[in-house]
């Protein structure tokens, strides 16, 4: 038997996991991991924390690691209740859990597309496989592997069409059974999408279903005079008799099933910085630029594009889809598929489509960014049409294997006439290719955006496109180009025997494989990128014994604020290159370097992976809280607002000390990019730490909080202005007041009478002007050594590729205050805190109405945290007068407090934190997070499960009764 016949006898779906293994061979058959973008900085930390909670049998309601405390479960992007997450969380380390989930959901997407194509378009098995491969392994889905929750939701999208077509296109069976089946299917699928955590995908799917159903009505109207018109009219009436009931039942059960997730998420939305929806400009951000259409839809071999804009498919697939479109009168279901393609493309254009300016103001549409994500609908529509196009080519070829003249006339009339649409399709592809050249000219004057600067297709890509079109001529039309010396053009187009359309399958597979080689999933890197500890992480973990021993902590870890970027060079880069140069591709090595830089600076959200706590965080969804966004406005530059929670992108210097102290920011992480080596005289070059500059005016003074033990002969300053004086106290009891004098090197130096180890250093302002001190370093002239100092109330505890400073004046997480004032609204709260005379260490501002309190400081007042868990904090207090207990964790609905076992009222203090008013004496204060939204959600989910079981049981009974009735 011929090898091709042997392959064709295999079940088509067998090839889907085989091709998945070929495309994702590194992910499936190696220990390499994704270590870039949102996967590394967002999903790994959240999945790590979720898996740890699941292994401990705990439902993680609260996240104390980011944004000074935020809800964990209510952040739907975590997907804690998504059922397919639990097995991989329990069985695999986080990076491999993500890998396994990616492979599983691409397989789910392929099977769904196969079933949708077969049911909605009546495709054969092999044509269904074409649809499955083009959707699951096509450009859009595989470009989204870095957004695992989005991929999980998209994987279920084609299953909706399978359910809808199965129910609404059935001509037989009990109507109520079909309605029940549709409701049951939609309930399960919408539940899976919502629990996966990418709500935008569920919204897109809902709109897709509405458009798909409406297109059936349009198809009926267009074909009312065709031989198929009566049948389509019947389909349309039956469709709209069932659709409202099915959507109502399915959607209602889905809401109940997912209430345990939806209700906490809805509550979080009310507290989010994005409450009330987004502005039109925010909604339309990341729109697909028309100049990028060529690069977005056609594979550019060896070139990459911003992943949100990628929906590439081979030219062969696009041509086959066009052939199917041309035959819309002869094949039922083509018009709805065309509608999906048009819907996806038009809405993906976002800001460049005037219709989107109206939609961006409508409820639902105004909740989501990135219009380019509608390309998922385009990809599904094209995949289905391409499968149908291949089916038509196959049918035509099979018929032509017989004697053409012996065929009945009715068969000849129904054959697919492909010559004309093929030529039109080729011209369409040529136009799309030509758009590359036109866009290149226009892009010189019209930028396409910083996330996707225009890059024309390279010559190799253009050559592959031309060769592909030439191959299509030969395979589909049976035409070939022959060398003809007698012809003026030297070439001649002539007819030949059409080739087998089966050859189109490997052609599309190879081109799709080559076109997706620049996708992120091909640049996997070593697992050490995630699992290895970098020195800064190890240093902060060592500061917290609870993290080291993985024990239940009585004290929370001190927060840190990372202000470093990743522009520094990694100190062990040479060693890394030596180890991995022959193991990883250059891009994989680059990703590894970026990953370890992110771990050096302990980038956003990574603290969750290691049990640390940070002041800020990163989230592109419904976090951070609005109260957090307003609190950080106290230190952000005017007219600057952080939409995703990160501070380092907006801060040009270390925030004021009092704000850091109040935020319990015990550690500051910076890099050395701004520090300098400077000639200080005496033939010595010294290093100066410029992180904490100080400006001294006449009469001002500042004491250096931490002076290391170092025998010095002078103190050198990198400074501007007239130098002031230096007061020195040594360990041996010497006391000197020395004038700093600027030398020829531009450095101010205060020389000591003799070599000594300073115990105390105080800097005094000049007699006039301002002495701007950028950095100070102790110098020992005798042995040419130096010791950099840190200005202000900080101590350097780690110096490597980055620096970690300890804030020596930080306030504890919980402390008592004798003074507080009330303000009726949040704006007034922050205005009060910005007043120059306001002291955050002595007074709190409470939100609401009450009586202001002014008391004498109680120096014997004590507040000690004796137990700290994410959902429960116990504080023991003691004071001789009424006090306000301030816990600098975020205030949020659902937190309850008891004082000595009795319920008490919790106040929102200083805009963000939790405050409790206490009488004098000793008290035990217990903060507990028990949100009603979660409790009510559990009850509703239980009801939903009961309804689902009841519906499933009723369907089984009704099906058996129908079967018995048919038998009789």
KOLRO-173023 format. One record per residue (C-alpha): z negated, y negated, x; residue in one letter. Coordinates in steps of 0.02 Angstrom, whole numbers, plus 50000, padded with zeros to 5 digits. Each point is the difference from the previous one (the first is absolute). Layout:
residues N
ZYXa/...
This chain:
residues 968
500005000050000x/500444982750065x/498524990250067x/500304986149874x/499935012349857x/498375007150067x/499244982750004x/500594996049825x/499145015649933x/498304993550055x/498964991049865x/500394981550027x/498194994250000x/499665011150150x/500934987150102x/498864985749952x/498485005450105x/501195005450138x/500794982850007x/498294991949985x/499445009850153x/501564994650095x/499844981649957x/498124999750029x/499955012750140x/498784989950107x/498804997449856x/500125018049941x/500005009650164x/499034989550128x/498294992250020x/500734982450005x/499404986949874x/500514983649922x/499074986050089x/500744983949939x/499964987149862x/499055002849839x/499825018650034x/498934996950154x/499074984349948x/499785003049814x/500215017849939x/499235009350147x/498354990349986x/499925001349811x/500455018450001x/498735003450137x/498624991749899x/500545008549838x/500095017250082x/498284997750079x/499264995549831x/500865014849916x/499345012150131x/498254993049971x/500175002249812x/499894981249971x/501104988949891x/500284984550108x/499714985649882x/499634986750131x/500764995750169x/498764991250116x/501204999950148x/501244986349950x/499934982249932x/498095000350008x/500035012849862x/501305004249867x/500275013649870x/500775015950072x/500465010749852x/500644985149898x/501334997050133x/501305011249920x/501055000950159x/498755012350071x/500525013049869x/498295008250002x/500285009449836x/501815004750036x/499885019149990x/501235003650141x/498984989850123x/498445010649991x/500725016050081x/500734990850150x/498434989450020x/498895015450003x/501105010850109x/500824988550127x/499554985750117x/500594983549929x/501654997650094x/500555017849960x/499434997949821x/501204985449987x/501395010350081x/499725014349879x/499984988349851x/501634992050054x/500895016750014x/499275006449836x/500514984749901x/501754999450070x/500175017949941x/499304995249829x/501234985449992x/501455011550042x/499555013049870x/499784986449869x/501694992350040x/500795017449991x/499275003049827x/500414982549940x/501815001650055x/500215016849916x/499184994849838x/500544981849982x/501805002250063x/500295018549975x/500335003150185x/500255017050077x/498755007050122x/500904994150157x/500364982949927x/498154999149957x/499625003750182x/501114985550052x/498984988549889x/498375007250068x/500474997750183x/500704982549978x/498454994049908x/498635009050099x/500794998150172x/500994984249966x/499664983350078x/498754992649880x/498745013949978x/499955004950184x/499804981750050x/498404999049896x/499045013850087x/498864986950078x/499424995449824x/499335016949949x/499354994849829x/501684992349957x/500905015850055x/498815010549895x/500404989849846x/501874999750031x/500035018950019x/499625001749815x/501304987349942x/501465012249970x/498845011849906x/499884987049862x/501875001149972x/499895019049996x/498664999349865x/500904986549902x/501675009050005x/499205016749960x/499164993149846x/501234987349934x/501615009650033x/499445016349926x/501015004549846x/498875014149945x/498155003249978x/498594992949898x/499994981050005x/498114999150017x/500015012750141x/501284989450093x/498984984249970x/498445008950060x/500885006450155x/500614982650040x/498274992449975x/499205013750104x/501274997650141x/499904981050001x/498095000649996x/499935011250153x/501334990450097x/499324982749964x/498265006350044x/500615006650167x/500904983750039x/498524989249953x/498765010650096x/501124999950154x/499554981750011x/501634990349998x/499984991749830x/501634990950033x/500905016750006x/499325004449827x/500594983249934x/501735002550076x/500085017449925x/499554993549827x/501374986850006x/501205013250064x/499645011149850x/500294985649879x/501664995650082x/500515018350007x/499665001949814x/500884983849956x/501515005350101x/500175015249889x/500234988249853x/501294990250098x/500895016250043x/500055004649815x/500744983149955x/501315000950137x/500545017449953x/499934998949812x/501895002749987x/500035014150128x/499965018549955x/498195000050061x/499484985249892x/499215009649857x/498945010450115x/499424984850095x/499574990949839x/498955014949950x/499164999950169x/499634981549983x/499195001449829x/498965014850055x/499524990750159x/499304984949911x/499125010449869x/499005008450140x/499864986850136x/498644988549927x/498895014449952x/500225008950166x/499644984350103x/498504995549893x/499245017450010x/500425002950183x/499484982750056x/498385000749901x/499495016750071x/500474994150176x/498894984649982x/498565011149946x/500305012550140x/500014986550133x/498644988849925x/498795005350138x/501194990950118x/500754986849887x/498414992149934x/499214996850172x/501694993650060x/500154988349851x/498254993550035x/500484997050181x/501564990549946x/498884987849906x/499064996550163x/501545000250112x/500734985350091x/501595004349904x/499224999549828x/501164992749869x/501575006450085x/501064993350141x/501034984350010x/501895002249982x/500234996850186x/498765013850041x/500795011949873x/501734997250075x/499475001850182x/500915013750095x/501584999149895x/501545008950063x/501134986750074x/501835001749944x/500564998250181x/499065016250037x/500875010449865x/501135008350125x/498555005050112x/498895004749853x/501235011749915x/501035007250143x/499305009850147x/500054990350165x/499915013250135x/498784995650138x/499404984249911x/498474996949892x/499564988249859x/498394994449917x/499465015649905x/499804991649831x/501864995750001x/500675017150046x/500925010349868x/501385007450106x/501125014349947x/501595006450084x/501664992449946x/500435017249934x/498564999349876x/500474982549942x/501815005449975x/499485015349901x/498884988949893x/501474988549966x/501085014849947x/498655004649874x/499904982249936x/501884999949972x/499865015149886x/498634992949888x/501025003449844x/500135018550038x/498235004050053x/498454996949897x/498564991450089x/501024990050127x/499664983249918x/498105001850013x/500185004650183x/501104984750026x/498654989649916x/498725006150127x/501134994950144x/500314982749927x/498154997649957x/499445004750174x/501244988850090x/499794984749890x/498114999950004x/499945004150186x/500924983750034x/498434991149940x/500084981550038x/501905000750015x/500185005849819x/499684985949874x/499365012749872x/498545004150114x/499354982249991x/499725003049814x/499315017650023x/498784994050135x/499074990349866x/499855014549878x/498445011149987x/500215015650105x/501354992850111x/498824986450061x/498775012650071x/501085007150140x/500904994050154x/501495007250095x/501455000649876x/500935010650129x/498985014949939x/501165001149849x/501215008050122x/499115016249959x/500824999749828x/501684996250081x/499775014850117x/499615011949858x/501494994049897x/501235001650144x/499335017250046x/500285006349822x/501754992449992x/500465007050171x/499475017349942x/501124998049848x/501434993650107x/499895015350111x/499955011049843x/501644992049941x/500845002450168x/499435018150002x/500635003349823x/501684992250041x/500175010450158x/499515016249913x/501304997349864x/501354996050127x/499725016850082x/500885007449850x/501834998349958x/500144982349934x/501485003849888x/499115014649915x/498534989549942x/499894995449815x/500444982049958x/498234996149939x/499305005150170x/501254988950092x/499544985249889x/498145002150038x/500195001250189x/499204986050098x/501374988350060x/499234994350163x/501454992250095x/499864982649923x/498094998749999x/499975007050177x/501124985950062x/499004987049905x/498425007450072x/500694999150176x/500434981749973x/498244997149938x/499305007950158x/501194989850107x/499374984449912x/498205005150034x/500435002950183x/500924983350008x/498464991549931x/499215003950169x/501214987950086x/499854986749864x/498115001050001x/499974998250189x/500884983249985x/498924993749857x/498395006050084x/500314987650140x/499624986349873x/498925009149871x/498545009950076x/499535016549919x/498154998750034x/498815003650145x/499635017749941x/501855004950006x/501064988550110x/501845003549977x/500765012650118x/501825004949979x/500485018350001x/500425005850176x/501745006250050x/499415018149997x/499474998249819x/501664992149951x/500935014350084x/498985013149908x/500334991249835x/501885000250030x/500005018250054x/498995004749846x/501264991749884x/501435008850089x/499125016749978x/499764996349816x/501874997449979x/500295017350070x/498635009149908x/500144992549826x/501824994849979x/500765012050123x/500844985850097x/500054998350186x/500654988050131x/501375007550109x/500714992850160x/501804994649962x/500974992450146x/501454995649886x/498884989149893x/499814981850046x/498105001749986x/500085016650096x/498935008349865x/500395007249830x/498915004949851x/500555016849930x/499415012649871x/499135015950050x/499035013949916x/498324992849939x/498535006850098x/498515008449923x/498744987549929x/498655011250071x/500384991650166x/499384983649927x/498245007049998x/499785002150188x/500924983550025x/498754990649894x/498545009550075x/500504996150180x/500364981749965x/498374997949904x/499065008350141x/500784988550130x/499784984649892x/498135002749981x/499615003050184x/499354982250018x/498765002149856x/498164999050048x/499675018649973x/501075004150151x/498904989950119x/498435010549992x/498824998350145x/498575009350080x/498455003749894x/498934991550132x/500594983749923x/498785003449859x/498715012450064x/499574992650171x/498614987250013x/500424984150094x/498604991450097x/499674986049873x/499785012949862x/498875010450108x/498964984650044x/499724994949819x/499655017849947x/498715001350138x/499164984549928x/499695009749840x/499015016050023x/500345005349819x/501865001050034x/499735009950158x/498915013049915x/500924999249833x/498304998649918x/499484990749844x/499704982250058x/498494989649956x/500844984650074x/501804994449971x/501104997350152x/500184982150055x/501654992749946x/501324994250122x/501444987749989x/501565003950100x/500974984650050x/501125008150129x/501855002449981x/500995013850089x/500904989150126x/498985006750146x/500565014050117x/499085016549991x/499095003450163x/500455018550005x/501834997549949x/500615007250166x/499015015949974x/500625001249821x/501814998250057x/499755013550131x/499275012349876x/501184997249853x/501644994250077x/500745017649994x/499165004749835x/500354985449883x/501504989349961x/499914981750053x/499694994849820x/498615012949982x/499214993650162x/500114982349933x/499155005349838x/498635008550100x/499714984250102x/499904989349844x/498815012649920x/498794999750146x/500074981050003x/499515000149817x/498555011450045x/499514988650144x/499844985249882x/499375011649861x/501364993849885x/499844997449813x/499285014849903x/499795011150154x/498104997449991x/499985011949851x/500605014150111x/498524997850118x/498574994549887x/500034981950059x/499914984249895x/501104984650015x/499954982749926x/501805000449942x/501285013549962x/501785002449941x/500715003749829x/501654995849918x/499465005349825x/498594993649891x/498794996850142x/499174989650067x/498794993449871x/500234982149943x/498234996150055x/500415006150176x/501584989350007x/498994984649952x/498605003950122x/501185001350149x/500804983449949x/498444992350078x/500705004050172x/501885000649972x/501084984850040x/500374988549852x/501445005649887x/499875017550073x/499615015049892x/499955018350049x/500855010649867x/499685016950082x/498264996750068x/500384999150186x/499224985550094x/500665001450177x/501754994349947x/499304983649936x/498554996050118x/500404990650159x/498235001150068x/498375009149971x/499244994349833x/498424989250000x/498405008850050x/499074997149837x/501405008249899x/500055015150117x/498115001449995x/499985000049809x/501425012949992x/498975011750110x/501394999650130x/499055007650146x/501545002950108x/501554989850041x/501555008350073x/501274989750096x/501265003050137x/500214992150172x/501684991949970x/499234982649994x/498865002350150x/500494994050174x/499775002850186x/499654983550086x/499774994050180x/498244992850008x/499924994850181x/499075008550142x/501555011050015x/499495009049841x/501035003949846x/498965004249848x/500265006249824x/499524988749854x/499655005849824x/500684986349886x/499555007749832x/498564988449950x/500334982150054x/498634986949985x/500164981149980x/498504989850062x/499744981649964x/498664988850076x/498305006849950x/500685017249953x/499445016050084x/500365018549979x/499125014950074x/500975015150056x/499245013749895x/500245014350122x/500024998350188x/500355016250094x/499035004350156x/501134993250137x/499544991550163x/501044984150003x/500184984350103x/500954989449873x/500574998649820x/501844995649974x/500794993049842x/501774999049935x/499814984049903x/500714983149950x/499174983150001x/498544993350101x/498865014550053x/498174999749950x/498455008250073x/499405018050019x/498185005049984x/499595016050094x/498445010749994x/499955015050118x/499055016349991x/498944994350146x/499424984549905x/501154987150079x/500594985949886x/501504989050041x/500974986749910x/501724998850078x/501514989249968x/501675008649976x/501344992050110x/501875002349977x/500835006250161x/501794999650061x/500415015949902x/499654991449835x/498425010449976x/498274992349975x/498705008250111x/498114998650002x/499405006550170x/498265007550020x/498844996650146x/499925018550038x/500595016849937x/498975004949849x/500065009949840x/499974988349851x/498805004049859x/500464985349889x/501504988449996x/500114984249895x/501534988749997x/499774981549964x/501304987449943x/500664986050110x/499374982150000x/501564994749907x/501535008149924x/500175018449955x/499845014650118x/501145013549929x/499495016450082x/501265014349979x/499155012950109x/498655002450131x/499795012450143x/498605003150126x/500624999650180x/499255007750157x/500844991750150x/499185011550126x/500875016049942x/501444992449900x/499435007649835x/499864992849826x/499275003749828x/500824992449844x/498814992949871x/500164999449812x/499624983249923x/499014999449838x/498905013149919x/501015015150054x/499875014050126x/501495009550070x/499695018649972x/501735006950038x/501424994050110x/501595010250013x/501684997049919x/498994990249872x/498294992050001x/498555003249882x/498654986949981x/498325002549917x/499434985849889x/498204997350057x/499574988849854x/500675010549856x/499015001149840x/499485017249940x/500915008249855x/498514996649886x/498794985350021x/498864988749900x/500234981549961x/498744987549934x/501324987549940x/501415001649876x/501044988849891x/501075003349847x/501794994949965x/500925002849835x/501685005350069x/500735008150155x/500874984250057x/498354990750004x/499215014650094x/501224998450144x/499984981149998x/498115000850024x/500175012250144x/501254988550086x/498814985250004x/499514995450179x/498145000449960x/500075017349920x/499155013550104x/500575017649956x/498515007450091x/498724991149893x/500784997649828x/501065010249880x/501134993749862x/499895010049839x/501395000649872x/499404995449825x/498644989249926x/498195000050051x/498614990450084x/500234995350182x/498685006250121x/499384990750152x/498635008850096x/499205000450169x/500725013050118x/499005016149997x/500095006150179x/499085015949955x/501235004749863x/500855016650036x/501505008849924x/500415017050071x/501385011749946x/499225017349993x/501505009249927x/501844995650001x/501365010149913x/501634993249930x/499385001149820x/498144996950030x/499014987950108x/498104999850006x/499114984750072x/498134998450030x/499374981949994x/498384990950031x/499634981449979x/498584988149959x/501024989349880x/501515001849884x/501565004250097x/501845003449975x/500585016550072x/501764997650065x/501015015850034x/501624995050084x/501055013449916x/501274994849870x/499424996349823x/501005010049873x/499815005649818x/499185017149993x/498674996450130x/498285001549921x/498324995850076x/498225005249969x/498414992250071x/498565012250011x/500915011449879x/500304986549869x/501754993049962x/500284982850072x/501414987449993x/501164998950148x/500744983150046x/501634995650085x/499424991050157x/501014989350121x/501555004249899x/500185017950062x/498315008550024x/498605007749898x/498374990949970x/498395005049912x/498554988449963x/498335007850047x/498194994949971x/498775000150143x/499335016550062x/500755016650053x/501495006949905x/501255014150005x/501724993749949x/501345013149960x/501824995249981x/501045013449912x/501865000049965x/500305008349831x/501484991249917x/500175002549813x/501885000350021x/499865016150097x/498775007949878x/501074995549850x/501555005750094x/499255017250027x/499675001849814x/501764994649954x/500755011750129x/499005014449928x/500694995849827x/501754999250073x/499815017250079x/499425007149834x/501484992249910x/501205006650132x/499315017649983x/500084998649811x/501804993850007x/500515013950119x/499175013249892x/500814993349842x/501705000250083x/499805018150052x/499485005149825x/501454990549920x/501255007550123x/499405017649961x/500104996749813x/501774993450021x/500465015350102x/499325011849867x/500914990449864x/501635001550095x/499725018750026x/499765002349812x/
